[in-house]
Amino acid sequence: MWVRPGSTRPGVGGQRSGALIVRVSARAVGGQATEAALSAVAAAFGVRRRAVTLINGASSRTKIVEVEGADPSELNRLLAKADGDPS
């Protein structure tokens, strides 16, 4: 996933170089944006926050996560969403 901290329009959807875009309002200070992004991904996939594990990229905008119990078709739907698409 690719995280855009400090966004005025938080949301999950679209892609950047094949990575799922996650926009969060939290700033990239003290891991706040990372935690907000993990929570947003959990909500987007309809799983509990503890089902989302950060594998790599704690201090990077590009992160690798594992989402336990997620439906792969949901990832495809989220990747296909246009930036700013509310659906």
Biopython code that builds the backbone (N, CA, C, O; Angstrom):
import numpy as np
from Bio.PDB.StructureBuilder import StructureBuilder

atoms = [
    (1, "MET", "N", (0.836, -1.175, 0.000)),
    (1, "MET", "CA", (0.000, 0.000, 0.000)),
    (1, "MET", "C", (0.881, 1.238, 0.000)),
    (1, "MET", "O", (2.035, 1.202, 0.427)),
    (2, "TRP", "N", (0.314, 2.329, -0.486)),
    (2, "TRP", "CA", (1.020, 3.607, -0.515)),
    (2, "TRP", "C", (0.207, 4.575, 0.316)),
    (2, "TRP", "O", (-0.969, 4.801, 0.032)),
    (3, "VAL", "N", (0.819, 5.151, 1.343)),
    (3, "VAL", "CA", (0.115, 6.002, 2.294)),
    (3, "VAL", "C", (0.332, 7.473, 1.959)),
    (3, "VAL", "O", (1.455, 7.912, 1.711)),
    (4, "ARG", "N", (-0.761, 8.220, 1.957)),
    (4, "ARG", "CA", (-0.711, 9.664, 1.753)),
    (4, "ARG", "C", (-1.155, 10.322, 3.070)),
    (4, "ARG", "O", (-2.351, 10.511, 3.289)),
    (5, "PRO", "N", (-0.197, 10.673, 3.949)),
    (5, "PRO", "CA", (-0.553, 11.306, 5.226)),
    (5, "PRO", "C", (-0.995, 12.755, 5.034)),
    (5, "PRO", "O", (-0.672, 13.387, 4.028)),
    (6, "GLY", "N", (-1.735, 13.270, 6.008)),
    (6, "GLY", "CA", (-2.157, 14.664, 5.971)),
    (6, "GLY", "C", (-3.196, 14.954, 4.909)),
    (6, "GLY", "O", (-3.323, 16.100, 4.476)),
    (7, "SER", "N", (-3.939, 13.956, 4.479)),
    (7, "SER", "CA", (-4.936, 14.137, 3.430)),
    (7, "SER", "C", (-6.191, 14.808, 3.982)),
    (7, "SER", "O", (-6.622, 14.519, 5.098)),
    (8, "THR", "N", (-6.766, 15.698, 3.197)),
    (8, "THR", "CA", (-8.011, 16.335, 3.596)),
    (8, "THR", "C", (-9.210, 15.449, 3.281)),
    (8, "THR", "O", (-10.311, 15.683, 3.778)),
    (9, "ARG", "N", (-8.989, 14.428, 2.450)),
    (9, "ARG", "CA", (-10.052, 13.477, 2.109)),
    (9, "ARG", "C", (-9.576, 12.055, 2.388)),
    (9, "ARG", "O", (-9.150, 11.362, 1.464)),
    (10, "PRO", "N", (-9.640, 11.604, 3.642)),
    (10, "PRO", "CA", (-9.187, 10.245, 3.960)),
    (10, "PRO", "C", (-10.016, 9.202, 3.218)),
    (10, "PRO", "O", (-11.202, 9.402, 2.958)),
    (11, "GLY", "N", (-9.376, 8.095, 2.885)),
    (11, "GLY", "CA", (-10.072, 7.004, 2.226)),
    (11, "GLY", "C", (-9.106, 5.981, 1.684)),
    (11, "GLY", "O", (-7.893, 6.189, 1.667)),
    (12, "VAL", "N", (-9.664, 4.872, 1.241)),
    (12, "VAL", "CA", (-8.866, 3.778, 0.692)),
    (12, "VAL", "C", (-9.388, 3.496, -0.708)),
    (12, "VAL", "O", (-10.576, 3.232, -0.893)),
    (13, "GLY", "N", (-8.504, 3.552, -1.687)),
    (13, "GLY", "CA", (-8.908, 3.224, -3.046)),
    (13, "GLY", "C", (-8.008, 3.853, -4.079)),
    (13, "GLY", "O", (-7.398, 4.899, -3.855)),
    (14, "GLY", "N", (-7.942, 3.196, -5.205)),
    (14, "GLY", "CA", (-7.067, 3.617, -6.279)),
    (14, "GLY", "C", (-5.709, 2.947, -6.144)),
    (14, "GLY", "O", (-5.458, 2.187, -5.208)),
    (15, "GLN", "N", (-4.851, 3.244, -7.088)),
    (15, "GLN", "CA", (-3.523, 2.637, -7.024)),
    (15, "GLN", "C", (-2.455, 3.579, -7.550)),
    (15, "GLN", "O", (-2.702, 4.457, -8.376)),
    (16, "ARG", "N", (-1.283, 3.356, -7.040)),
    (16, "ARG", "CA", (-0.091, 4.090, -7.466)),
    (16, "ARG", "C", (1.006, 3.047, -7.662)),
    (16, "ARG", "O", (1.452, 2.414, -6.704)),
    (17, "SER", "N", (1.427, 2.878, -8.886)),
    (17, "SER", "CA", (2.439, 1.865, -9.237)),
    (17, "SER", "C", (2.040, 0.488, -8.722)),
    (17, "SER", "O", (2.887, -0.274, -8.256)),
    (18, "GLY", "N", (0.762, 0.172, -8.806)),
    (18, "GLY", "CA", (0.272, -1.139, -8.400)),
    (18, "GLY", "C", (-0.019, -1.285, -6.916)),
    (18, "GLY", "O", (-0.490, -2.337, -6.486)),
    (19, "ALA", "N", (0.251, -0.250, -6.122)),
    (19, "ALA", "CA", (0.013, -0.313, -4.675)),
    (19, "ALA", "C", (-1.304, 0.380, -4.343)),
    (19, "ALA", "O", (-1.638, 1.405, -4.939)),
    (20, "LEU", "N", (-2.039, -0.167, -3.409)),
    (20, "LEU", "CA", (-3.293, 0.412, -2.953)),
    (20, "LEU", "C", (-3.027, 1.736, -2.256)),
    (20, "LEU", "O", (-2.174, 1.810, -1.372)),
    (21, "ILE", "N", (-3.755, 2.794, -2.648)),
    (21, "ILE", "CA", (-3.582, 4.108, -2.026)),
    (21, "ILE", "C", (-4.443, 4.195, -0.780)),
    (21, "ILE", "O", (-5.632, 3.876, -0.805)),
    (22, "VAL", "N", (-3.825, 4.635, 0.314)),
    (22, "VAL", "CA", (-4.529, 4.837, 1.574)),
    (22, "VAL", "C", (-4.266, 6.275, 2.004)),
    (22, "VAL", "O", (-3.140, 6.641, 2.339)),
    (23, "ARG", "N", (-5.326, 7.084, 1.988)),
    (23, "ARG", "CA", (-5.214, 8.492, 2.382)),
    (23, "ARG", "C", (-5.692, 8.635, 3.822)),
    (23, "ARG", "O", (-6.800, 8.215, 4.157)),
    (24, "VAL", "N", (-4.853, 9.230, 4.676)),
    (24, "VAL", "CA", (-5.210, 9.427, 6.082)),
    (24, "VAL", "C", (-4.982, 10.887, 6.461)),
    (24, "VAL", "O", (-4.110, 11.554, 5.904)),
    (25, "SER", "N", (-5.767, 11.370, 7.405)),
    (25, "SER", "CA", (-5.608, 12.757, 7.845)),
    (25, "SER", "C", (-4.460, 12.913, 8.829)),
    (25, "SER", "O", (-3.933, 14.012, 9.000)),
    (26, "ALA", "N", (-4.068, 11.818, 9.479)),
    (26, "ALA", "CA", (-2.970, 11.873, 10.448)),
    (26, "ALA", "C", (-1.663, 12.250, 9.762)),
    (26, "ALA", "O", (-1.424, 11.882, 8.612)),
    (27, "ARG", "N", (-0.833, 12.976, 10.467)),
    (27, "ARG", "CA", (0.487, 13.366, 9.966)),
    (27, "ARG", "C", (1.488, 12.231, 10.183)),
    (27, "ARG", "O", (1.271, 11.354, 11.020)),
    (28, "ALA", "N", (2.562, 12.256, 9.437)),
    (28, "ALA", "CA", (3.610, 11.237, 9.528)),
    (28, "ALA", "C", (4.558, 11.567, 10.676)),
    (28, "ALA", "O", (5.746, 11.816, 10.468)),
    (29, "VAL", "N", (4.016, 11.563, 11.881)),
    (29, "VAL", "CA", (4.799, 11.875, 13.079)),
    (29, "VAL", "C", (4.553, 10.778, 14.105)),
    (29, "VAL", "O", (3.408, 10.501, 14.459)),
    (30, "GLY", "N", (5.613, 10.163, 14.577)),
    (30, "GLY", "CA", (5.497, 9.169, 15.633)),
    (30, "GLY", "C", (4.644, 7.964, 15.284)),
    (30, "GLY", "O", (4.038, 7.363, 16.170)),
    (31, "GLY", "N", (4.585, 7.603, 14.026)),
    (31, "GLY", "CA", (3.828, 6.432, 13.607)),
    (31, "GLY", "C", (2.327, 6.650, 13.520)),
    (31, "GLY", "O", (1.577, 5.697, 13.307)),
    (32, "GLN", "N", (1.873, 7.897, 13.682)),
    (32, "GLN", "CA", (0.432, 8.180, 13.650)),
    (32, "GLN", "C", (-0.178, 7.861, 12.291)),
    (32, "GLN", "O", (-1.259, 7.275, 12.228)),
    (33, "ALA", "N", (0.480, 8.226, 11.222)),
    (33, "ALA", "CA", (-0.050, 7.955, 9.882)),
    (33, "ALA", "C", (-0.074, 6.458, 9.599)),
    (33, "ALA", "O", (-1.015, 5.963, 8.978)),
    (34, "THR", "N", (0.928, 5.747, 10.038)),
    (34, "THR", "CA", (0.968, 4.302, 9.835)),
    (34, "THR", "C", (-0.188, 3.637, 10.559)),
    (34, "THR", "O", (-0.885, 2.803, 9.981)),
    (35, "GLU", "N", (-0.399, 3.992, 11.807)),
    (35, "GLU", "CA", (-1.491, 3.393, 12.578)),
    (35, "GLU", "C", (-2.835, 3.733, 11.963)),
    (35, "GLU", "O", (-3.714, 2.875, 11.882)),
    (36, "ALA", "N", (-3.008, 4.976, 11.528)),
    (36, "ALA", "CA", (-4.257, 5.374, 10.885)),
    (36, "ALA", "C", (-4.463, 4.593, 9.586)),
    (36, "ALA", "O", (-5.585, 4.194, 9.275)),
    (37, "ALA", "N", (-3.395, 4.375, 8.835)),
    (37, "ALA", "CA", (-3.486, 3.628, 7.578)),
    (37, "ALA", "C", (-3.871, 2.175, 7.829)),
    (37, "ALA", "O", (-4.692, 1.617, 7.100)),
    (38, "LEU", "N", (-3.297, 1.567, 8.836)),
    (38, "LEU", "CA", (-3.632, 0.175, 9.153)),
    (38, "LEU", "C", (-5.092, 0.061, 9.575)),
    (38, "LEU", "O", (-5.775, -0.893, 9.202)),
    (39, "SER", "N", (-5.566, 1.021, 10.346)),
    (39, "SER", "CA", (-6.972, 1.027, 10.763)),
    (39, "SER", "C", (-7.891, 1.233, 9.555)),
    (39, "SER", "O", (-8.942, 0.599, 9.460)),
    (40, "ALA", "N", (-7.498, 2.111, 8.639)),
    (40, "ALA", "CA", (-8.297, 2.376, 7.446)),
    (40, "ALA", "C", (-8.372, 1.140, 6.556)),
    (40, "ALA", "O", (-9.429, 0.839, 6.000)),
    (41, "VAL", "N", (-7.272, 0.430, 6.421)),
    (41, "VAL", "CA", (-7.254, -0.792, 5.619)),
    (41, "VAL", "C", (-8.169, -1.839, 6.250)),
    (41, "VAL", "O", (-8.922, -2.512, 5.546)),
    (42, "ALA", "N", (-8.108, -1.975, 7.566)),
    (42, "ALA", "CA", (-8.979, -2.927, 8.260)),
    (42, "ALA", "C", (-10.441, -2.603, 7.984)),
    (42, "ALA", "O", (-11.231, -3.494, 7.672)),
    (43, "ALA", "N", (-10.799, -1.336, 8.098)),
    (43, "ALA", "CA", (-12.184, -0.924, 7.848)),
    (43, "ALA", "C", (-12.584, -1.190, 6.399)),
    (43, "ALA", "O", (-13.696, -1.648, 6.138)),
    (44, "ALA", "N", (-11.689, -0.910, 5.461)),
    (44, "ALA", "CA", (-11.990, -1.101, 4.041)),
    (44, "ALA", "C", (-12.231, -2.571, 3.704)),
    (44, "ALA", "O", (-13.049, -2.890, 2.842)),
    (45, "PHE", "N", (-11.520, -3.455, 4.383)),
    (45, "PHE", "CA", (-11.675, -4.888, 4.133)),
    (45, "PHE", "C", (-12.718, -5.531, 5.038)),
    (45, "PHE", "O", (-13.045, -6.706, 4.875)),
    (46, "GLY", "N", (-13.240, -4.765, 5.993)),
    (46, "GLY", "CA", (-14.257, -5.303, 6.894)),
    (46, "GLY", "C", (-13.722, -6.312, 7.883)),
    (46, "GLY", "O", (-14.404, -7.273, 8.241)),
    (47, "VAL", "N", (-12.481, -6.086, 8.328)),
    (47, "VAL", "CA", (-11.880, -6.972, 9.329)),
    (47, "VAL", "C", (-11.483, -6.145, 10.553)),
    (47, "VAL", "O", (-11.444, -4.916, 10.498)),
    (48, "ARG", "N", (-11.194, -6.826, 11.644)),
    (48, "ARG", "CA", (-10.724, -6.124, 12.842)),
    (48, "ARG", "C", (-9.316, -5.595, 12.621)),
    (48, "ARG", "O", (-8.558, -6.142, 11.819)),
    (49, "ARG", "N", (-8.973, -4.542, 13.325)),
    (49, "ARG", "CA", (-7.652, -3.923, 13.197)),
    (49, "ARG", "C", (-6.544, -4.937, 13.445)),
    (49, "ARG", "O", (-5.517, -4.901, 12.768)),
    (50, "ARG", "N", (-6.732, -5.836, 14.396)),
    (50, "ARG", "CA", (-5.672, -6.810, 14.715)),
    (50, "ARG", "C", (-5.434, -7.821, 13.589)),
    (50, "ARG", "O", (-4.448, -8.557, 13.620)),
    (51, "ALA", "N", (-6.328, -7.862, 12.596)),
    (51, "ALA", "CA", (-6.145, -8.756, 11.450)),
    (51, "ALA", "C", (-5.191, -8.161, 10.412)),
    (51, "ALA", "O", (-4.797, -8.843, 9.465)),
    (52, "VAL", "N", (-4.818, -6.880, 10.592)),
    (52, "VAL", "CA", (-3.913, -6.211, 9.650)),
    (52, "VAL", "C", (-2.545, -6.083, 10.304)),
    (52, "VAL", "O", (-2.396, -5.447, 11.347)),
    (53, "THR", "N", (-1.544, -6.701, 9.672)),
    (53, "THR", "CA", (-0.186, -6.721, 10.212)),
    (53, "THR", "C", (0.756, -5.993, 9.266)),
    (53, "THR", "O", (0.779, -6.267, 8.066)),
    (54, "LEU", "N", (1.529, -5.065, 9.812)),
    (54, "LEU", "CA", (2.557, -4.381, 9.026)),
    (54, "LEU", "C", (3.747, -5.317, 8.882)),
    (54, "LEU", "O", (4.336, -5.733, 9.879)),
    (55, "ILE", "N", (4.098, -5.645, 7.664)),
    (55, "ILE", "CA", (5.224, -6.539, 7.383)),
    (55, "ILE", "C", (6.500, -5.742, 7.164)),
    (55, "ILE", "O", (7.562, -6.114, 7.663)),
    (56, "ASN", "N", (6.398, -4.632, 6.408)),
    (56, "ASN", "CA", (7.578, -3.852, 6.060)),
    (56, "ASN", "C", (7.162, -2.418, 5.754)),
    (56, "ASN", "O", (6.072, -2.184, 5.232)),
    (57, "GLY", "N", (8.033, -1.453, 6.079)),
    (57, "GLY", "CA", (7.820, -0.074, 5.683)),
    (57, "GLY", "C", (7.302, 0.840, 6.776)),
    (57, "GLY", "O", (6.566, 1.783, 6.483)),
    (58, "ALA", "N", (7.658, 0.595, 8.013)),
    (58, "ALA", "CA", (7.153, 1.399, 9.132)),
    (58, "ALA", "C", (7.425, 2.886, 8.955)),
    (58, "ALA", "O", (6.595, 3.710, 9.337)),
    (59, "SER", "N", (8.562, 3.242, 8.386)),
    (59, "SER", "CA", (8.902, 4.664, 8.235)),
    (59, "SER", "C", (8.881, 5.123, 6.776)),
    (59, "SER", "O", (9.490, 6.134, 6.428)),
    (60, "SER", "N", (8.180, 4.377, 5.931)),
    (60, "SER", "CA", (8.109, 4.687, 4.507)),
    (60, "SER", "C", (6.654, 4.902, 4.098)),
    (60, "SER", "O", (5.744, 4.396, 4.754)),
    (61, "ARG", "N", (6.435, 5.640, 3.030)),
    (61, "ARG", "CA", (5.069, 5.780, 2.513)),
    (61, "ARG", "C", (4.593, 4.479, 1.888)),
    (61, "ARG", "O", (3.395, 4.196, 1.870)),
    (62, "THR", "N", (5.526, 3.687, 1.378)),
    (62, "THR", "CA", (5.192, 2.398, 0.793)),
    (62, "THR", "C", (5.316, 1.332, 1.875)),
    (62, "THR", "O", (6.373, 1.163, 2.483)),
    (63, "LYS", "N", (4.222, 0.620, 2.104)),
    (63, "LYS", "CA", (4.191, -0.375, 3.169)),
    (63, "LYS", "C", (3.684, -1.697, 2.617)),
    (63, "LYS", "O", (2.897, -1.737, 1.671)),
    (64, "ILE", "N", (4.146, -2.758, 3.220)),
    (64, "ILE", "CA", (3.651, -4.087, 2.904)),
    (64, "ILE", "C", (2.883, -4.563, 4.128)),
    (64, "ILE", "O", (3.404, -4.570, 5.243)),
    (65, "VAL", "N", (1.632, -4.964, 3.897)),
    (65, "VAL", "CA", (0.799, -5.429, 4.997)),
    (65, "VAL", "C", (0.196, -6.784, 4.655)),
    (65, "VAL", "O", (0.098, -7.168, 3.489)),
    (66, "GLU", "N", (-0.202, -7.492, 5.693)),
    (66, "GLU", "CA", (-0.940, -8.738, 5.545)),
    (66, "GLU", "C", (-2.304, -8.500, 6.172)),
    (66, "GLU", "O", (-2.402, -8.001, 7.293)),
    (67, "VAL", "N", (-3.359, -8.862, 5.441)),
    (67, "VAL", "CA", (-4.720, -8.694, 5.940)),
    (67, "VAL", "C", (-5.325, -10.091, 6.069)),
    (67, "VAL", "O", (-5.718, -10.706, 5.078)),
    (68, "GLU", "N", (-5.392, -10.572, 7.292)),
    (68, "GLU", "CA", (-5.899, -11.914, 7.552)),
    (68, "GLU", "C", (-7.415, -11.940, 7.383)),
    (68, "GLU", "O", (-8.130, -11.099, 7.929)),
    (69, "GLY", "N", (-7.889, -12.915, 6.620)),
    (69, "GLY", "CA", (-9.321, -13.092, 6.431)),
    (69, "GLY", "C", (-9.937, -12.172, 5.398)),
    (69, "GLY", "O", (-11.162, -12.085, 5.307)),
    (70, "ALA", "N", (-9.123, -11.487, 4.623)),
    (70, "ALA", "CA", (-9.645, -10.559, 3.613)),
    (70, "ALA", "C", (-10.034, -11.310, 2.344)),
    (70, "ALA", "O", (-9.418, -12.311, 1.979)),
    (71, "ASP", "N", (-11.055, -10.809, 1.695)),
    (71, "ASP", "CA", (-11.507, -11.355, 0.420)),
    (71, "ASP", "C", (-10.656, -10.736, -0.689)),
    (71, "ASP", "O", (-10.663, -9.515, -0.845)),
    (72, "PRO", "N", (-9.922, -11.546, -1.467)),
    (72, "PRO", "CA", (-9.071, -10.996, -2.538)),
    (72, "PRO", "C", (-9.844, -10.147, -3.545)),
    (72, "PRO", "O", (-9.279, -9.216, -4.118)),
    (73, "SER", "N", (-11.108, -10.443, -3.771)),
    (73, "SER", "CA", (-11.882, -9.643, -4.723)),
    (73, "SER", "C", (-12.091, -8.221, -4.189)),
    (73, "SER", "O", (-12.258, -7.283, -4.969)),
    (74, "GLU", "N", (-12.080, -8.066, -2.876)),
    (74, "GLU", "CA", (-12.201, -6.727, -2.288)),
    (74, "GLU", "C", (-10.977, -5.892, -2.628)),
    (74, "GLU", "O", (-11.107, -4.698, -2.898)),
    (75, "LEU", "N", (-9.796, -6.489, -2.621)),
    (75, "LEU", "CA", (-8.578, -5.770, -3.009)),
    (75, "LEU", "C", (-8.700, -5.288, -4.448)),
    (75, "LEU", "O", (-8.376, -4.140, -4.749)),
    (76, "ASN", "N", (-9.164, -6.155, -5.335)),
    (76, "ASN", "CA", (-9.324, -5.762, -6.738)),
    (76, "ASN", "C", (-10.301, -4.605, -6.870)),
    (76, "ASN", "O", (-10.063, -3.691, -7.660)),
    (77, "ARG", "N", (-11.398, -4.624, -6.112)),
    (77, "ARG", "CA", (-12.377, -3.545, -6.155)),
    (77, "ARG", "C", (-11.757, -2.234, -5.675)),
    (77, "ARG", "O", (-11.961, -1.189, -6.293)),
    (78, "LEU", "N", (-10.996, -2.286, -4.566)),
    (78, "LEU", "CA", (-10.364, -1.092, -4.024)),
    (78, "LEU", "C", (-9.308, -0.527, -4.975)),
    (78, "LEU", "O", (-9.207, 0.689, -5.133)),
    (79, "LEU", "N", (-8.530, -1.391, -5.600)),
    (79, "LEU", "CA", (-7.519, -0.938, -6.546)),
    (79, "LEU", "C", (-8.160, -0.258, -7.756)),
    (79, "LEU", "O", (-7.596, 0.679, -8.321)),
    (80, "ALA", "N", (-9.333, -0.733, -8.146)),
    (80, "ALA", "CA", (-10.007, -0.189, -9.324)),
    (80, "ALA", "C", (-10.715, 1.131, -9.046)),
    (80, "ALA", "O", (-11.067, 1.850, -9.981)),
    (81, "LYS", "N", (-10.928, 1.457, -7.780)),
    (81, "LYS", "CA", (-11.610, 2.712, -7.445)),
    (81, "LYS", "C", (-10.788, 3.898, -7.908)),
    (81, "LYS", "O", (-9.569, 3.931, -7.743)),
    (82, "ALA", "N", (-11.458, 4.850, -8.478)),
    (82, "ALA", "CA", (-10.788, 6.093, -8.873)),
    (82, "ALA", "C", (-10.515, 6.911, -7.619)),
    (82, "ALA", "O", (-11.289, 6.854, -6.663)),
    (83, "ASP", "N", (-9.432, 7.667, -7.610)),
    (83, "ASP", "CA", (-9.093, 8.537, -6.483)),
    (83, "ASP", "C", (-10.259, 9.483, -6.228)),
    (83, "ASP", "O", (-10.663, 10.236, -7.114)),
    (84, "GLY", "N", (-10.795, 9.439, -5.014)),
    (84, "GLY", "CA", (-11.898, 10.318, -4.658)),
    (84, "GLY", "C", (-13.261, 9.706, -4.916)),
    (84, "GLY", "O", (-14.270, 10.340, -4.608)),
    (85, "ASP", "N", (-13.339, 8.491, -5.474)),
    (85, "ASP", "CA", (-14.602, 7.835, -5.712)),
    (85, "ASP", "C", (-15.206, 7.397, -4.384)),
    (85, "ASP", "O", (-14.584, 6.603, -3.679)),
    (86, "PRO", "N", (-16.389, 7.877, -4.010)),
    (86, "PRO", "CA", (-16.956, 7.561, -2.709)),
    (86, "PRO", "C", (-17.534, 6.167, -2.599)),
    (86, "PRO", "O", (-17.816, 5.734, -1.482)),
    (87, "SER", "N", (-17.730, 5.437, -3.681)),
    (87, "SER", "CA", (-18.347, 4.118, -3.617)),
    (87, "SER", "C", (-17.392, 3.047, -3.132)),
    (87, "SER", "O", (-17.774, 1.882, -3.027)),
]
sb = StructureBuilder()
sb.init_structure("model")
sb.init_model(0)
sb.init_chain("A")
sb.init_seg("    ")
for serial, (resi, resn, name, xyz) in enumerate(atoms, 1):
    if name == "N":
        sb.init_residue(resn, " ", resi, " ")
    sb.init_atom(name, np.array(xyz, "f"), 0.0, 1.0, " ", f" {name:<3s}", serial, name[0])
structure = sb.get_structure()
